[in-house]
Amino acid sequence: MTQVLADDSFKHSHRFDEGNPLAEKSTLRVAILTAVMMVIEITGGWYYNSMALLADGWHMSSHTVALGLSVFAYVYARKYAHDPRFSFGTWKIEVLGGYTSAIFLVMVAGLMIYQSIERLVAPSPIHYDQAIAIAIVGLLVNLASAWLLKDGHHHDHEPMHHDDAHHDHAHGHDDHAHHGHHDLNLRSAYMHVLADAATSVLAIIALFGGKLWGASWLDPVMGLVGATLVSVWAYGLLRDTGRVLLDAEMNAPVVAEIREVIDASPVKAILSDLHVWRVGKGKYACILSLATDNEVSPEYFKQQLSIHEELVHISIEINQIGA
């Protein structure tokens, strides 16, 4: 005989992530700032006949699109948070936004490599004074953007509040669950701001080197260095968001904890099947299939697993051995 328990009630919310309103507002402001700076750089590059500024302006346009995408992901996830078509909520829309932004970062790195090699092969005159001035303004915009995003970022990393019954257990989870609490959509916005800031710093160094010592080769070389940094950041973001989107997280610490609870249970049961996937920042759903020769309800094991507060949706199937 098989018994299945999905939840304590027939009707329940599938919204497992509370969203990040502060990050949404901050990302929108950063997207607007970046768009304004993009227009300034493209206009300045065209007016001063500076290919370096023009190229950086178009480079910033990809960041503008990516940041706009991050804002859209927040808005869409919030708007459809209670749509019954989304079985496990809309949080993965934000993750998808982060993944797509990471692809834009790869494109940015590719463009930087192409332009840097092109300038190494065929150097072009650089209007140093104008380029340095606008690069400094660009860096200031990046710093302002980082400041706007920092509140949402810190809020995102605050530990979860636990009740007294689970207080001791919570401390044991803070370290390994910290990574799971990341807002990957916000992280993608950070990566774009960091990429812009890094390229601005490298550009300023290269431009001053060219202006003071005639080392025009520094400009494309710094471009290659910046592209390498952006590529590394993009890879990390693609890896983390990809794992969530593909539900490739059976190596998460919570999986081992589920196995430990079942193994340590007074009622002996064999864990014959287990599926775990993430449905929010630091929140997981799981399906377990247990085989036992004891008369026990799924609720019994669900109560034991409830000590792990990151498990917000638990489905358990009990198969009676010899029934």
N, C-alpha and C positions, 0 to 999 in steps of 0.2 A: 504493500500500500504506500502511496506517495502523498505527502502533504506539502503544500507550498504556502509560504508566508511572505508577502511582499512588503506589507506595512501594517501598522496598527489600525488603520482606517482605510476605507475604500477610496476616499478622496483626499488628496494631499497635494501640496505645491511641488512643482518640479523646478522651482527656482532655487538652485543650490548655491548661487553666488550673488552677493549683495551689490556687486558692481563697484565702481570707484568714481563717484561723482566729481570729487576734487581733481582727480587725474584727467577726467574728461574735459573739465573747464580749463585746466592748465594747458592741456594739449591743444585745445582750440586756440588759445592765445598764442602759443608758440607757433602754430601753423600760420596764423595771420602775420606774426613778426617775420617769419621766414619768407612768406610770400612778398612782403614789402621789401625785404632785403634783396630778394631775387630780382625784383623790378629795378631797384637802385643799381645793382651790379650789371645787369644787362644793358640798362640805359647808359651807365657810366662807361662800360666797355665800348659801346657803339660810338658814344660822343668823343671819347679820348682815343679811339682807334686802338684799344688795348685788347688783344686776343686773350691775354691772361684773365682779365676781368670778365670778358664776355663768356669765356669757357667756364669760369667759376660760377657765373650767373646761371648758366644752363645746368651746371652741376647742382646748384642749389634748387633748381626747379624740380629735380627728382625728389629731393628731400621734402619740398612743399607738397608734392603729390602723395608721398608716403605718410607724412604727418596728417594730411587731410584724410587719408585712408584710415588712420588710427582713430581719428575723431568719428568718422562714419561708423567704424566698428563699435565704438562705445554707444553711439546713438541707436544703432540698429539693435544691438543686444538689449539695451534698456527698453526700447519700444516694443519688442517682441518677447519680453521676459515671461509673459504669462500666456503666450501662444501655445495651445496644446499640441501643435505639430512638432514642437521641440521636446522630445521625450525626456531629455536630461538637462533642460534649460538652454540658454543662449550664450553661455560663457565661452564656448569654443568659437563663436564669431569673433570675439576679441583675439583669441589665439590665432585664428586664420588671418586677422588683420596684421598681427605681428609677423606671421610667416611671410605674407605678401610684402610687407615692408622690408624684410630681410632680403627678399629677391631684388628689391629696388637697390638695396645696399650693394649687392653683387654687381648690379648694372653700373652703379656709380664707380665701384672699384675698377671695373672693366674700362669705363670711359676715361678714368684717371690714368690708367696704364697706357691706353692708346695715345692720349694727348701727350703724356710725358715722353714716350718713345718718339713720337712725331717731332717734338721740340728738340730732342737730343740729336735726331738725324738732320733736321732742318731748323736751326735756331731762328727765332724771329725777334725783332727789337721789342723791348719791354719799356713801357712808360712807368718808370719806377715810382716816382712821387705819387702819382694818382693811384697806382695799384696798391702801394703801401697804405695809403690813407683809407681806401675802401676795404682792404683786407683787415685793418685794425677795427673799422666800424663793424665788419662782419664778425670778428671775434667778440666784440662787445655784445652784439646781438645774440651770439651763442651763449655767452655768460648769462645774459638776461634770461634766455630760454631755459638754461639749466636751473637758474634760481626759481623760475616759475614751476618747473617740474619737480623740484626737490620736495615740496610739501606732500604731493601725491605719492612720491616715491617712498618717503619716510613713513607715511600713513600705511602704505602697502606692506611695509616690513615690520609693522608693530605686531607683537605676538598676540595670538588669540586670547580672549578672556575666558577663563575656565572657572567653573563653580568649585566650591570647597571640596566636594566629593571626589573630584578628579584632579585636584591641585597638584599632588605629588606626581601623578602620572604625566601631567602636562609638562612639567619641567623636563622630564625625560625625552619629550618629543620636540622641544624647541629647536634643538640642533639639527636633527635629521629632517624635520618638516619645514625648516626655514626656506629651503629652495622651492618647495611646493607652494609657498605663499606668494611667489613672485607674480606680479601683473605683467604678463608677457607682452601685452599690447603697449603698456607704458614703457616697458624695457626697450621695445623697438623704437619708440619716440626718442628715448634717451640715446640709443645708438646713433640715430641720425644727427642729434645735437652734438654728440661727442665726435662723430665723423667730421662734421662741419668745423667744430672747434679745433680738432687736430690738424685738419688741412689748412685752417686759417693761421695757426701758429707756425706750421711748417712753411707756408707761403711767405709769412712775414720774415722768417729767418732767411729764406732763400732770396727774397727781394732785397733785403738789406745787404746780404752777401754780394749780390750782383751790383748793387748801387755803389757800395763802398770799395769793393775789391775787384770788380769786373768779373766775378765768378758767375756768369750767366748760366752755366751748367747746373748750378745748385737748384734752380727752379724745377727742371724736369726730374732731377734726382729726388728731391723732396716729394715730388708728385708720386714717384714710385714707392717711397717709404710710406706715404699716406695711404696709398692703394693697398699696401700690404696690411696695415693696421685695420682698415675698413673690411678687408677680406676676412681677417681673423674674427672680428666682431660679428660679421654676417654669418660665418660658419657656426659660431656658438648659438646664435639666435635661431638659425635654421634647424640645428640639431635639437634644441630644446622644444621649439614649437612643433616640429615634425613628430617628435615622440608623443606629444599630447594628442595631436590630430590623428595619429595612427594607432592610438591606444597601446603604444609600446612601452608600458610602464610596469610590467610584471616584476621588474627588479627594484621597485620602490620599497622603502623600509616597511611601509604598512602591510605589504604582502607577507613578509616574514612574521610580522606581528599577528596577523590573522592565523597563520599556521601555528604559532606558539599558543594562542588562545585555545584552539581546537585540541592540540596535543596535551595541554595542561588541564583540560576539562575533566571534572569528576566522572562525567558520563562519557565513556569511551566511544569515539566515532572515528571513522576513516574518512579523510578528506579526499573524495574521488574526483572532484572538479572544482576549479576556482578561476574566476574572472574578476579582475580589478581594473578600473579605469577612472580617470580624473574628470570631475564634473564642475570644478570650481577651483579657486586659488587655495591649495592645501586641503581640498575636499574630494573624497572618493566615493564611488559606488562599487558594490561587489555582489557577485552571485556565487553561492557555495552549494555544492552537492555533497551531502554527508551520508555515509552508510553506517548503521548501528543496529545492534540487536536489542537495544533498550527502547522502551516506550517513552518517547520524549518529543516535545513539540518544537518546531523551528524557533518559537519565541524564546525558548530556553537558551539556545546558542546566540540568538540575537541580543539578548540581555548581556551575555558575557562579552560580546564584541562591542557593546555600546561604550565600554571604557575608552575605546579609541575614538575620540570625538571627530577625527577627520573622516570617519565612515558615516556618511549622511544618508545613504540609501542602501539597505541591506536586504537581499533576497536569499532565502535559504530553502533548500529542498532536502527532505529527510527520506531516505530509502531504508525500509526495515529489512534487515538481513534475515532470510529464511521465511519472510512473510508470503 
